[in-house]
Amino acid sequence: MTAQASTSVVELRQDGDVLLVSVNNPPVNALGAAVRQGLMAAMEQADASAAVKAVVIVGQGKAFIAGADIREFGKPPVQPFLPDVCNRIEACSKPVVAVIHGAALGGGLEIAMSAHYRLALPGAKLGLPEVSLGLVPGAGGTQRAPRLMGVKAATELMLSGQQIGAKAGLAAGLVDKLEEGTDPVAAGLAYARELLAQGAPLRPVSATPGRLADKAAAQAELDALRADTTKKSRGLFSPLKIIDCVQAALDLPFAEGLKFERAQFLACIDSPQRAGLIHAFFAERETAKIPEARAAQPRAFSKIAIIGGGTMGAGITVSALDAGLVVTMIERDAESIARGQANVEKVYNGLIAKGRMSEEAKAAILARYTPSTCYDDIADVDLV
């Protein structure tokens, strides 16, 4: 028997004994207030219904959930807050499966980590990129990720802001199973029924130290990451906050770690760095809407000039030559341009010495290279 209900952005459909929860908030299923409310309601329905034996959360369209709705930042907060939604998913009395296809980023990955099981399709992209907005993950990400992945992998994921694919997610412990198909609903329902047939238990990430069990090894990894981050962060606010939150995951009971993480998240929200980075995020997207920019076409060019033949100038010259361009290098006098030419040739001579280039190939490339001390020689170039 199949029953169906929906809100505007979270649709509920019972398929046999599985409650299918579909997030439908185009374009990327961002976690706005209505999505958070819908997910909370879905967990309440799952717990209240004897006919529901398992829950599957999927995203419609091209993404699972690509993160929080950053348009809400700076506005009065609207309940339920994302940490409460994640905790409610984890506390569900029926096994909850998150099916990740496309992006599960930031709050979206925090939702997935709150589920008891995670299934990924080939196109899955997983990440906690909050650092790029001057933030830390604020809905349990800094507490759950280290338990699932270990300190080093989880902290590097958060500090880099980069994404990993489905196979890397499986190897890291973020994902329990890969599915080669392309239909997240079919894959999720099949996996949920497989788990039910096995009598699979609830597996709240908060209930076990997971990969933090060897505290001495975890602490050594975190100490090394703290030292490296202190050198590299150069006054940035959120990277060391991430380190502090992972330290809390090591030192504190889960509920206390969540409180600590939330305090660091709110401190980041109040920082001018966060305000500036989010302004830049929106500003970059607004530039695409300038009418003149839409009408513009890329300008073709084939001849370029490089002013200067030092290490940087020679490197740019080699890159341009390798891209098939005609290059004129300008220096101030005969001695300087001779050095510049030597810097360029040195790169190709090194490739020849390693057997990766022939003399003929070098000669063909350098036929497009002209060293000069005369600016008249670059009167007709396309780019300087």
C-alpha positions in Angstrom: 0.0 0.0 0.0 1.3 3.5 -0.9 0.2 6.6 0.9 1.3 10.1 -0.1 1.5 13.5 1.6 3.6 16.6 1.0 4.5 20.1 2.0 5.8 22.4 -0.7 9.4 21.4 -0.3 9.4 18.0 1.5 7.2 15.3 0.1 6.3 12.1 2.1 5.2 8.9 0.5 4.8 5.5 2.1 6.0 2.7 -0.1 5.1 -0.5 1.7 6.8 -0.4 5.1 9.2 2.4 4.1 8.5 6.1 4.5 10.1 7.9 1.5 11.1 11.5 2.4 11.9 13.6 -0.7 13.4 17.1 -0.5 12.2 19.2 -3.4 13.6 22.7 -3.0 15.1 23.7 -6.4 17.7 24.4 -7.6 19.9 22.6 -5.0 17.6 21.6 -2.2 19.0 24.1 0.2 18.1 23.7 3.9 15.7 26.7 4.3 13.2 26.8 7.1 10.5 25.0 5.2 12.8 22.1 4.5 13.9 21.9 8.1 10.3 21.9 9.2 9.4 19.2 6.7 12.2 16.9 7.8 11.1 17.3 11.4 7.5 16.5 10.5 8.7 13.4 8.6 10.5 12.0 11.6 7.5 12.6 13.8 5.3 10.7 11.3 7.8 7.9 11.1 7.9 7.5 14.9 4.1 7.7 15.2 3.2 5.1 12.5 3.4 1.4 13.3 3.2 0.9 9.5 6.6 2.6 9.0 9.6 0.2 9.6 12.3 2.4 7.9 12.8 5.9 6.5 14.6 6.9 3.3 15.7 10.5 2.7 16.4 11.5 -0.9 16.8 14.8 -2.8 14.9 15.5 -6.0 16.6 16.9 -9.0 20.4 16.9 -9.3 21.4 17.1 -5.6 20.8 15.4 -2.3 21.0 18.7 -0.2 23.7 21.1 -1.3 23.9 23.0 2.0 22.2 25.6 4.2 20.3 28.5 2.7 22.9 31.2 3.3 20.3 33.9 2.4 19.0 33.3 5.9 22.3 34.4 7.5 22.0 37.8 9.1 18.2 37.5 9.4 16.2 36.6 12.5 16.7 32.8 13.0 13.7 30.6 12.3 13.1 27.3 14.1 13.7 24.4 13.9 17.4 25.0 13.8 19.5 22.6 11.8 21.3 21.0 14.8 17.9 20.1 16.2 16.8 18.6 12.8 20.0 16.5 12.7 19.5 15.3 16.3 15.9 14.5 15.6 16.8 12.4 12.5 19.4 10.5 14.5 16.9 9.9 17.4 14.3 8.4 15.0 13.2 5.0 16.3 13.2 3.5 12.8 16.4 3.0 10.7 17.0 6.1 8.6 18.8 5.9 5.3 20.3 8.9 3.5 20.6 8.4 -0.3 23.3 10.7 -1.7 23.3 11.5 -5.3 24.9 14.8 -6.5 25.9 17.3 -3.9 25.7 16.6 -0.1 27.5 19.6 1.1 27.7 21.5 4.4 24.4 21.1 6.2 23.4 18.5 3.6 26.2 16.2 4.6 25.4 16.9 8.3 21.9 15.7 7.6 23.3 12.5 5.9 25.7 11.9 8.8 22.7 12.1 11.2 21.0 9.2 9.4 21.8 5.7 10.6 23.0 4.5 7.1 24.4 6.3 4.0 24.1 5.0 0.5 25.9 6.9 -2.3 25.4 6.9 -6.1 28.3 7.4 -8.5 27.8 11.1 -8.9 27.8 11.9 -5.2 29.9 14.8 -4.0 30.5 15.1 -0.2 32.0 18.0 1.6 32.0 20.5 4.5 32.9 23.7 2.8 31.9 26.2 5.5 35.5 27.4 6.0 35.2 29.1 2.6 32.5 31.3 4.1 34.3 32.0 7.3 32.3 29.4 9.3 32.6 26.0 10.9 30.1 23.2 10.4 27.4 24.1 12.9 25.0 21.1 13.0 27.2 18.4 14.4 29.6 18.1 11.4 32.7 18.7 13.6 31.5 16.0 16.0 30.1 13.3 13.7 32.7 13.5 10.9 35.7 12.6 13.1 33.8 9.7 14.6 33.1 8.4 11.1 36.3 9.3 9.3 38.9 9.7 12.0 40.5 13.0 13.0 43.0 13.5 10.1 40.6 12.8 7.2 37.6 14.7 8.8 39.7 17.7 9.8 41.4 18.0 6.4 38.0 17.7 4.7 36.7 20.7 6.8 39.9 22.8 6.5 40.2 22.4 2.8 36.5 23.0 2.0 37.0 20.5 -0.9 34.6 17.8 -2.1 35.2 14.1 -2.3 33.5 11.6 -4.5 31.5 8.4 -3.7 34.4 6.0 -3.7 36.5 8.3 -1.5 33.5 8.7 0.8 33.2 4.9 1.1 37.0 4.5 1.8 36.9 7.3 4.4 33.9 5.9 6.3 31.4 8.6 5.4 29.4 6.2 3.2 28.3 2.6 4.0 27.5 1.4 0.5 27.9 2.4 -3.1 25.1 1.8 -5.7 26.0 1.8 -9.4 22.4 2.8 -10.5 21.2 6.2 -11.3 17.8 6.2 -9.5 18.2 7.3 -5.9 14.6 6.4 -4.9 14.8 2.8 -6.2 18.3 2.4 -4.7 17.2 3.8 -1.4 14.1 1.6 -1.1 16.1 -1.5 -2.0 18.8 -0.7 0.6 16.2 0.0 3.3 14.5 -3.3 2.6 17.9 -5.1 2.6 18.7 -3.6 6.0 15.2 -4.5 7.4 15.7 -8.1 6.2 19.0 -8.3 8.0 17.5 -6.9 11.2 20.0 -4.0 11.0 20.2 -2.0 14.2 19.9 1.8 14.6 23.4 3.3 14.4 23.4 6.8 15.9 26.9 8.2 15.2 26.7 10.0 18.6 26.4 6.7 20.5 30.0 5.5 19.9 33.5 7.0 19.7 34.0 5.3 16.4 37.4 6.2 14.9 38.1 8.4 18.0 38.4 5.3 20.2 42.3 5.4 20.0 42.4 8.8 21.7 46.3 9.0 21.8 46.6 8.5 18.1 43.8 10.9 17.4 45.3 13.5 19.6 48.7 13.2 17.9 47.0 13.7 14.5 45.1 16.8 15.8 48.2 18.3 17.3 50.0 18.1 14.0 47.1 19.6 12.2 46.8 22.4 14.7 50.5 23.3 14.3 50.2 23.3 10.5 46.9 25.3 10.5 48.4 27.9 12.9 51.2 28.5 10.4 48.9 28.6 7.3 45.8 30.3 8.6 47.5 33.7 8.8 44.8 35.5 10.9 41.8 33.7 9.4 39.2 33.1 12.1 37.4 29.8 11.3 40.2 27.3 10.6 41.5 27.2 14.2 37.8 27.1 15.4 37.5 23.9 13.4 40.5 22.5 15.2 39.0 23.5 18.5 35.7 21.8 17.7 37.5 18.5 16.7 39.4 18.8 20.0 36.0 19.0 21.7 34.9 15.8 19.9 37.9 14.1 21.4 37.5 15.5 24.9 33.8 16.0 25.6 30.6 13.8 25.6 28.7 14.2 22.3 26.0 16.5 23.7 28.7 18.8 25.2 30.7 18.7 22.0 27.6 19.9 20.1 27.1 22.8 22.5 30.8 23.8 22.0 30.5 23.6 18.2 27.4 25.7 18.2 29.1 28.4 20.3 32.0 28.5 17.8 29.6 28.6 14.9 27.8 31.6 16.4 31.1 33.3 17.1 32.0 32.9 13.4 28.6 34.2 12.3 29.4 37.4 14.2 32.9 37.8 12.7 33.6 40.4 10.0 35.5 37.8 8.1 32.3 35.7 7.7 30.4 38.9 6.6 33.0 39.7 4.0 33.3 36.2 2.6 29.5 35.8 2.2 29.3 39.2 0.6 32.0 38.1 -1.9 30.0 34.8 -2.5 26.9 36.7 -3.5 28.9 39.4 -5.3 30.6 36.9 -7.6 27.2 35.5 -8.6 25.8 38.9 -9.2 28.5 39.7 -11.7 27.1 37.0 -14.0 23.8 39.0 -14.2 25.4 42.2 -15.8 23.7 42.6 -19.2 26.9 43.6 -20.9 28.6 40.5 -19.5 25.9 38.2 -20.9 26.2 39.8 -24.3 30.0 39.6 -24.3 31.8 36.8 -26.2 35.3 35.4 -25.4 37.9 37.2 -27.5 40.1 35.0 -29.6 43.8 35.5 -29.2 46.9 33.7 -30.5 49.8 36.1 -30.0 50.8 37.3 -26.5 53.6 39.3 -25.0 55.3 38.5 -21.7 57.1 41.5 -20.0 60.0 40.1 -18.1 62.0 36.9 -18.4 62.7 36.0 -14.7 61.4 32.9 -13.0 57.7 34.0 -13.2 58.0 35.4 -16.7 59.7 32.3 -18.0 57.0 30.1 -16.3 54.2 32.0 -17.9 56.0 31.9 -21.2 56.3 28.1 -21.1 52.7 27.7 -20.1 51.6 29.9 -23.1 53.9 28.0 -25.5 52.6 24.7 -24.3 49.0 26.0 -24.9 50.0 26.6 -28.6 50.3 30.4 -28.4 52.9 32.7 -30.2 54.9 34.5 -27.5 57.2 37.5 -27.6 59.2 38.0 -24.4 60.4 41.6 -23.6 63.3 42.4 -21.4 65.2 45.7 -20.8 68.6 44.8 -22.3 70.5 42.2 -24.2 71.9 40.6 -21.1 68.5 40.3 -19.4 66.7 38.8 -22.4 69.5 36.3 -22.8 68.9 35.2 -19.3 65.1 35.1 -20.0 65.6 32.9 -23.1 67.9 30.6 -21.1 65.2 30.3 -18.4 62.7 29.2 -21.0 65.0 26.7 -22.8 66.1 25.2 -19.4 62.6 23.9 -18.9 62.5 22.1 -22.2 66.1 20.9 -21.9 65.0 19.3 -18.6 62.2 17.4 -20.4 64.7 16.2 -23.0 67.1 15.0 -20.3 64.2 12.9 -18.8 63.3 11.5 -22.2 59.9 13.3 -22.2 60.6 15.5 -25.2 62.7 15.3 -28.4 65.0 18.0 -29.7 62.6 18.3 -32.7 59.6 19.0 -30.4 61.6 21.6 -28.5 62.6 23.3 -31.8 58.9 23.3 -33.0 57.8 25.0 -29.7 60.6 27.6 -29.7 59.7 28.5 -33.3 56.7 30.3 -31.7 59.0 32.1 -29.2 60.7 35.5 -29.9 63.0 37.1 -27.3 63.2 40.9 -27.7 64.2 44.2 -26.1 62.0 46.3 -28.4 58.4 47.2 -27.5 57.7 47.8 -31.2 57.8 44.0 -31.7 54.6 43.6 -29.6 52.5 46.2 -31.4 50.2 43.5 -32.8 49.8 41.1 -29.9 46.4 40.2 -28.5 47.3 40.2 -24.9 50.2 41.5 -22.8 
